[in-house]
Amino acid sequence: MSSRSHKLFEAAKRRIPGGVNSPVRAFRSVGGEPFFVESANGARIRNVDGKEYLDYVGTWGPAILGHAPQPVIEAVREAAGRGLSFGIPNPLEVEMAETICRLVPSVEKVRMVNSGTEATMSCVRLARGFTGRDRIVKFEGCYHGHVDSLLVKAGSGALTHGQPDSAGVPGALAELTITIPFNDLDAVRAVFAREGRGIAAVIVEPVPANAGLYLPEPGFHEGLRAVCDEYGALLIFDEVMTGFRVAAGGYQELCGVRPDLTAMGKVIGGGLPVGAFGGRADIMDQLSPDGPVYQAGTLSGNPLAMAAGLAQLREMERRDGWRTLENLGAAFEAAMREIITDLPLTFQRIGSMFCLYFTPEPVRNLAEAQRSDREAFNRYFHACLTDGVYFAPSQFEAGFLSLAHTAADLEKTAEIARKALRV
């Protein structure tokens, strides 16, 4: 008998491209079919066929308290009673702006948008408008949303201009983006020595989490800051993933490097669509209506999203959530490292974000991530899924812990992972 998920997927494929509204959900990289979710609560999700899973995707990052946390649900319910959307300024926007500026070290002014993609797109436009320059530097393996200027892969060499990474991206636009390996300061310096006066900005995920998870080497971000300062380019941190997750102030709080602009999202929406970008006041003041750089959005600062995000951030602060997540992450890392001691695998983590690579060597950039044995990962993914643990359906995605995960959940997950790796 066909499952309800199978029937829904067949119906979805008839009306939705690929049957999904975001490509990774299609399970193409791991094989098989996606399941459809009926409900989620705490650290668990339940599919439409009644099977329950321990969830380590967490809506791809926003569910830092777990699914359907009561304070967030209550805040959304209360806000909905006053109206779903206004298209007019509302008090929650001001409270969110003040909260972000208080928590994130580099942000003096901030503007709300509706997605991480919109946030990075706006950062790039603003950087170009502020500097009067066109070129952008990005890093291999860093994903900044489906923005034309940033959906670019490296050319034939590390220092070449980019080529479109998607149909529909004009080659002439992609040529304005230079893509180089992450953690390679020599390549950064070479690019700037060649054409630094034409570079508007360097954009980087300070901890790349869209090719698995790999960490910056000591001095890397300090080096980026110094090069940008020398040549008058802006430094943009894409903290859509790491912002408000690895620390209250994002990765920049941990590393002490202050970017000029920061893109944010996910956690500050409490599970509702949201994004934000902010930074130095003199740069942000170039935005319309005060400045010449145009940016707008009908649903920006939506009262439901603001209420949900504020409730989530307040709860994280009340519960000392970031310290708790660090402890949970350390315990999970210790358990996983014990399991893989004699296996050709690498476990990498920062705070509540993690990745298990199917390669024996540490991973520091995209090329090293791509050495991972994807077929072995696929077998591991499906074995865990069968036993009720849901990891991201791709070797090249990070996993997420939440405050709803318990020590017992982590022990259960470790045992299921041990079994899956020994099959």
TADA-V605240 format. One record per residue. N is the residue number from 1. RES is the residue in one letter. PSI is psi as a letter, one per 30 degrees, with the letter a starting at -180 (none if undefined). OMEGA is omega in whole degrees, -180 to 180 (999 if undefined). NEAR is the number of other ideal C-beta (glycine too) atoms within 10 Angstrom. Layout:
# TADA-V605240
n->[N & N]
res->[RES & RES]
psi->[PSI & PSI]
omega->[OMEGA & OMEGA]
near->[NEAR & NEAR]
This chain:
# TADA-V605240
n->[1 & 2 & 3 & 4 & 5 & 6 & 7 & 8 & 9 & 10 & 11 & 12 & 13 & 14 & 15 & 16 & 17 & 18 & 19 & 20 & 21 & 22 & 23 & 24 & 25 & 26 & 27 & 28 & 29 & 30 & 31 & 32 & 33 & 34 & 35 & 36 & 37 & 38 & 39 & 40 & 41 & 42 & 43 & 44 & 45 & 46 & 47 & 48 & 49 & 50 & 51 & 52 & 53 & 54 & 55 & 56 & 57 & 58 & 59 & 60 & 61 & 62 & 63 & 64 & 65 & 66 & 67 & 68 & 69 & 70 & 71 & 72 & 73 & 74 & 75 & 76 & 77 & 78 & 79 & 80 & 81 & 82 & 83 & 84 & 85 & 86 & 87 & 88 & 89 & 90 & 91 & 92 & 93 & 94 & 95 & 96 & 97 & 98 & 99 & 100 & 101 & 102 & 103 & 104 & 105 & 106 & 107 & 108 & 109 & 110 & 111 & 112 & 113 & 114 & 115 & 116 & 117 & 118 & 119 & 120 & 121 & 122 & 123 & 124 & 125 & 126 & 127 & 128 & 129 & 130 & 131 & 132 & 133 & 134 & 135 & 136 & 137 & 138 & 139 & 140 & 141 & 142 & 143 & 144 & 145 & 146 & 147 & 148 & 149 & 150 & 151 & 152 & 153 & 154 & 155 & 156 & 157 & 158 & 159 & 160 & 161 & 162 & 163 & 164 & 165 & 166 & 167 & 168 & 169 & 170 & 171 & 172 & 173 & 174 & 175 & 176 & 177 & 178 & 179 & 180 & 181 & 182 & 183 & 184 & 185 & 186 & 187 & 188 & 189 & 190 & 191 & 192 & 193 & 194 & 195 & 196 & 197 & 198 & 199 & 200 & 201 & 202 & 203 & 204 & 205 & 206 & 207 & 208 & 209 & 210 & 211 & 212 & 213 & 214 & 215 & 216 & 217 & 218 & 219 & 220 & 221 & 222 & 223 & 224 & 225 & 226 & 227 & 228 & 229 & 230 & 231 & 232 & 233 & 234 & 235 & 236 & 237 & 238 & 239 & 240 & 241 & 242 & 243 & 244 & 245 & 246 & 247 & 248 & 249 & 250 & 251 & 252 & 253 & 254 & 255 & 256 & 257 & 258 & 259 & 260 & 261 & 262 & 263 & 264 & 265 & 266 & 267 & 268 & 269 & 270 & 271 & 272 & 273 & 274 & 275 & 276 & 277 & 278 & 279 & 280 & 281 & 282 & 283 & 284 & 285 & 286 & 287 & 288 & 289 & 290 & 291 & 292 & 293 & 294 & 295 & 296 & 297 & 298 & 299 & 300 & 301 & 302 & 303 & 304 & 305 & 306 & 307 & 308 & 309 & 310 & 311 & 312 & 313 & 314 & 315 & 316 & 317 & 318 & 319 & 320 & 321 & 322 & 323 & 324 & 325 & 326 & 327 & 328 & 329 & 330 & 331 & 332 & 333 & 334 & 335 & 336 & 337 & 338 & 339 & 340 & 341 & 342 & 343 & 344 & 345 & 346 & 347 & 348 & 349 & 350 & 351 & 352 & 353 & 354 & 355 & 356 & 357 & 358 & 359 & 360 & 361 & 362 & 363 & 364 & 365 & 366 & 367 & 368 & 369 & 370 & 371 & 372 & 373 & 374 & 375 & 376 & 377 & 378 & 379 & 380 & 381 & 382 & 383 & 384 & 385 & 386 & 387 & 388 & 389 & 390 & 391 & 392 & 393 & 394 & 395 & 396 & 397 & 398 & 399 & 400 & 401 & 402 & 403 & 404 & 405 & 406 & 407 & 408 & 409 & 410 & 411 & 412 & 413 & 414 & 415 & 416 & 417 & 418 & 419 & 420 & 421 & 422 & 423]
res->[M & S & S & R & S & H & K & L & F & E & A & A & K & R & R & I & P & G & G & V & N & S & P & V & R & A & F & R & S & V & G & G & E & P & F & F & V & E & S & A & N & G & A & R & I & R & N & V & D & G & K & E & Y & L & D & Y & V & G & T & W & G & P & A & I & L & G & H & A & P & Q & P & V & I & E & A & V & R & E & A & A & G & R & G & L & S & F & G & I & P & N & P & L & E & V & E & M & A & E & T & I & C & R & L & V & P & S & V & E & K & V & R & M & V & N & S & G & T & E & A & T & M & S & C & V & R & L & A & R & G & F & T & G & R & D & R & I & V & K & F & E & G & C & Y & H & G & H & V & D & S & L & L & V & K & A & G & S & G & A & L & T & H & G & Q & P & D & S & A & G & V & P & G & A & L & A & E & L & T & I & T & I & P & F & N & D & L & D & A & V & R & A & V & F & A & R & E & G & R & G & I & A & A & V & I & V & E & P & V & P & A & N & A & G & L & Y & L & P & E & P & G & F & H & E & G & L & R & A & V & C & D & E & Y & G & A & L & L & I & F & D & E & V & M & T & G & F & R & V & A & A & G & G & Y & Q & E & L & C & G & V & R & P & D & L & T & A & M & G & K & V & I & G & G & G & L & P & V & G & A & F & G & G & R & A & D & I & M & D & Q & L & S & P & D & G & P & V & Y & Q & A & G & T & L & S & G & N & P & L & A & M & A & A & G & L & A & Q & L & R & E & M & E & R & R & D & G & W & R & T & L & E & N & L & G & A & A & F & E & A & A & M & R & E & I & I & T & D & L & P & L & T & F & Q & R & I & G & S & M & F & C & L & Y & F & T & P & E & P & V & R & N & L & A & E & A & Q & R & S & D & R & E & A & F & N & R & Y & F & H & A & C & L & T & D & G & V & Y & F & A & P & S & Q & F & E & A & G & F & L & S & L & A & H & T & A & A & D & L & E & K & T & A & E & I & A & R & K & A & L & R & V]
psi->[k & k & l & e & e & e & e & e & e & e & e & e & f & f & f & k & k & g & g & l & g & k & e & f & f & f & g & e & f & f & l & a & k & l & l & k & k & e & l & k & k & b & g & k & l & k & l & f & g & g & k & k & k & k & k & g & e & h & g & h & e & f & i & f & f & l & k & h & k & e & e & e & e & e & e & e & e & e & e & e & f & f & k & e & k & e & g & k & k & l & f & f & e & e & e & e & e & e & e & e & e & e & e & j & e & f & j & e & l & k & k & k & a & f & l & e & e & e & e & e & e & e & e & e & e & e & e & e & e & e & f & g & l & e & k & k & k & l & k & k & f & k & k & h & l & h & k & e & f & f & i & k & l & l & b & f & l & f & g & l & l & l & l & k & g & k & k & f & j & k & e & e & e & f & f & f & k & k & k & l & k & k & g & i & e & e & e & e & e & e & e & e & e & e & h & e & f & g & k & e & l & k & k & k & j & e & j & k & g & g & h & b & j & l & k & k & l & k & f & e & e & e & e & e & e & e & e & e & e & e & g & g & l & k & k & k & k & j & h & e & e & f & k & g & e & f & l & e & g & a & f & f & e & e & f & g & k & j & l & e & k & k & k & l & a & c & e & g & f & g & f & l & k & l & l & l & k & l & b & k & e & f & e & f & f & f & k & k & f & e & a & f & j & k & k & l & k & e & g & k & g & k & e & e & e & e & e & e & e & e & e & e & e & e & e & e & e & e & g & h & e & e & e & e & e & e & e & e & e & e & e & e & e & e & e & e & e & e & e & g & e & g & l & i & l & k & k & k & k & k & b & g & k & l & k & j & k & h & k & f & k & k & k & f & l & e & e & e & e & f & f & k & j & e & e & e & e & e & e & e & e & e & e & e & e & e & g & g & k & j & l & k & h & k & f & h & k & l & l & k & l & l & f & f & k & l & e & e & e & e & e & e & e & e & e & e & e & e & e & e & f & f & none]
omega->[180 & 177 & 176 & 178 & 179 & -179 & 178 & 180 & 177 & 178 & -179 & -178 & 179 & -174 & -177 & 180 & -179 & -180 & -176 & 178 & 170 & -165 & -174 & -179 & -175 & -180 & -177 & -176 & -179 & -178 & -179 & -178 & 176 & 170 & 179 & -175 & 174 & -178 & 178 & 179 & 180 & 180 & -173 & 172 & -180 & -179 & -175 & 176 & 174 & 180 & -178 & 179 & 164 & -170 & 176 & 174 & 173 & -178 & -178 & 170 & -174 & -171 & -175 & 175 & -169 & -179 & 174 & 178 & -173 & -180 & 180 & 178 & -179 & 180 & 179 & 180 & -180 & -180 & -180 & 179 & 179 & -179 & -175 & -178 & -177 & -171 & -179 & 179 & 177 & -173 & -177 & 177 & -179 & 179 & 178 & 179 & 179 & 179 & 179 & -179 & 176 & -173 & -173 & -169 & -172 & -171 & 176 & 174 & -175 & 173 & 179 & 173 & -171 & 179 & 175 & 177 & 179 & 180 & -180 & 177 & -179 & 177 & -179 & 179 & -179 & 179 & 178 & 179 & -178 & -175 & -174 & -180 & -174 & -170 & 179 & 173 & 174 & -174 & 178 & 178 & 176 & 179 & -177 & -178 & -174 & 177 & -177 & -177 & -173 & 177 & -168 & 176 & 180 & 175 & -173 & 179 & -174 & -174 & -180 & 175 & -173 & 173 & 180 & 178 & 180 & 169 & 179 & 176 & -179 & 179 & -179 & 178 & 179 & -179 & 178 & 180 & 178 & -177 & -179 & -178 & 174 & 179 & -179 & -180 & 178 & 178 & 178 & -178 & 179 & 178 & -178 & 178 & -178 & -174 & -175 & -177 & 176 & -176 & 179 & -173 & 165 & 176 & -175 & 161 & -177 & 169 & -176 & -176 & 177 & 171 & -170 & 176 & 172 & -167 & 175 & 175 & -179 & 177 & -176 & -178 & 174 & 177 & 176 & 180 & -177 & -180 & 179 & 179 & -178 & -173 & 178 & 176 & 177 & 175 & -180 & 171 & 172 & -179 & 175 & 179 & -172 & -177 & 179 & 178 & 180 & 175 & 180 & -180 & 179 & -178 & -179 & 174 & -178 & -174 & 178 & 177 & -178 & 174 & 176 & 178 & 179 & 172 & -176 & 178 & 173 & -173 & -176 & 175 & 178 & -179 & 177 & -177 & -178 & 170 & 177 & 171 & -177 & -180 & -179 & -177 & -177 & 176 & -178 & 180 & 175 & 178 & 172 & 12 & -178 & -174 & -173 & -178 & -174 & 174 & -178 & 177 & -178 & -175 & 179 & -178 & -180 & -173 & 178 & 179 & 179 & 180 & -179 & -179 & 179 & 179 & -179 & 179 & 177 & -180 & 177 & 179 & -179 & -175 & -175 & -169 & -176 & 176 & 179 & 180 & 176 & 179 & 177 & 180 & 180 & 179 & 180 & 178 & 180 & 180 & -178 & 179 & 177 & -179 & -172 & -175 & -177 & 179 & -178 & -175 & 179 & 177 & -180 & -174 & 163 & -179 & -178 & 178 & -175 & 174 & 172 & 178 & 179 & 176 & -176 & -174 & 174 & -177 & -177 & -178 & -175 & -179 & 179 & 176 & -177 & 173 & -177 & 179 & -173 & 178 & 177 & 176 & -178 & 178 & 179 & -180 & -176 & 177 & 178 & -180 & 179 & -178 & 171 & 175 & -177 & 169 & 179 & -177 & 177 & 174 & -172 & 173 & 178 & 171 & -176 & 170 & 177 & 177 & 178 & 177 & -179 & 176 & 178 & 177 & -178 & 177 & 178 & 180 & 180 & 179 & 177 & 177 & 178 & 179 & -178 & -178 & -179 & -178 & 999]
near->[3 & 8 & 16 & 14 & 18 & 15 & 12 & 17 & 20 & 12 & 11 & 17 & 14 & 7 & 7 & 11 & 10 & 12 & 18 & 16 & 10 & 9 & 12 & 18 & 15 & 20 & 20 & 14 & 17 & 22 & 12 & 13 & 15 & 20 & 22 & 17 & 15 & 14 & 12 & 19 & 14 & 19 & 22 & 18 & 22 & 16 & 19 & 15 & 12 & 9 & 15 & 14 & 21 & 20 & 27 & 22 & 19 & 28 & 16 & 19 & 23 & 25 & 27 & 27 & 25 & 19 & 21 & 14 & 23 & 10 & 16 & 25 & 14 & 12 & 23 & 19 & 11 & 12 & 21 & 12 & 8 & 12 & 11 & 11 & 13 & 13 & 11 & 8 & 9 & 18 & 9 & 22 & 19 & 12 & 14 & 23 & 19 & 11 & 19 & 23 & 16 & 12 & 19 & 27 & 15 & 21 & 26 & 14 & 17 & 21 & 20 & 27 & 25 & 21 & 18 & 29 & 20 & 23 & 31 & 30 & 23 & 23 & 29 & 27 & 18 & 26 & 26 & 19 & 18 & 24 & 19 & 7 & 21 & 14 & 21 & 27 & 27 & 29 & 25 & 19 & 24 & 20 & 21 & 27 & 19 & 17 & 22 & 18 & 22 & 25 & 21 & 25 & 15 & 21 & 15 & 7 & 8 & 17 & 16 & 13 & 16 & 25 & 16 & 18 & 17 & 11 & 5 & 8 & 20 & 10 & 10 & 8 & 15 & 22 & 17 & 21 & 27 & 26 & 27 & 24 & 18 & 26 & 20 & 19 & 17 & 11 & 19 & 25 & 15 & 13 & 22 & 20 & 10 & 11 & 15 & 19 & 11 & 14 & 25 & 24 & 25 & 27 & 27 & 24 & 26 & 27 & 27 & 29 & 29 & 21 & 27 & 28 & 24 & 26 & 18 & 22 & 14 & 9 & 11 & 20 & 23 & 14 & 19 & 23 & 18 & 16 & 21 & 22 & 12 & 11 & 17 & 12 & 25 & 26 & 25 & 29 & 31 & 31 & 32 & 31 & 27 & 28 & 31 & 28 & 30 & 26 & 21 & 16 & 20 & 28 & 25 & 23 & 20 & 15 & 19 & 10 & 21 & 17 & 31 & 25 & 27 & 30 & 30 & 30 & 29 & 27 & 26 & 27 & 27 & 28 & 24 & 17 & 16 & 30 & 27 & 30 & 31 & 24 & 27 & 17 & 11 & 12 & 22 & 22 & 13 & 15 & 21 & 10 & 6 & 9 & 16 & 9 & 18 & 11 & 17 & 10 & 16 & 8 & 17 & 18 & 24 & 25 & 21 & 24 & 27 & 27 & 25 & 26 & 30 & 20 & 22 & 25 & 23 & 14 & 19 & 21 & 13 & 9 & 13 & 9 & 21 & 21 & 10 & 14 & 24 & 17 & 12 & 20 & 21 & 12 & 16 & 25 & 15 & 13 & 17 & 20 & 13 & 10 & 20 & 17 & 7 & 6 & 12 & 12 & 21 & 22 & 17 & 20 & 21 & 24 & 20 & 27 & 21 & 22 & 24 & 22 & 24 & 21 & 19 & 11 & 11 & 11 & 23 & 19 & 19 & 22 & 14 & 21 & 24 & 16 & 13 & 22 & 15 & 15 & 12 & 16 & 23 & 19 & 17 & 21 & 24 & 16 & 17 & 21 & 20 & 12 & 16 & 14 & 21 & 21 & 27 & 20 & 22 & 20 & 26 & 23 & 19 & 28 & 22 & 28 & 27 & 25 & 21 & 19 & 25 & 12 & 11 & 8 & 21 & 20 & 13 & 15 & 24 & 18 & 14 & 18 & 22 & 14 & 14 & 20 & 19 & 9 & 7]
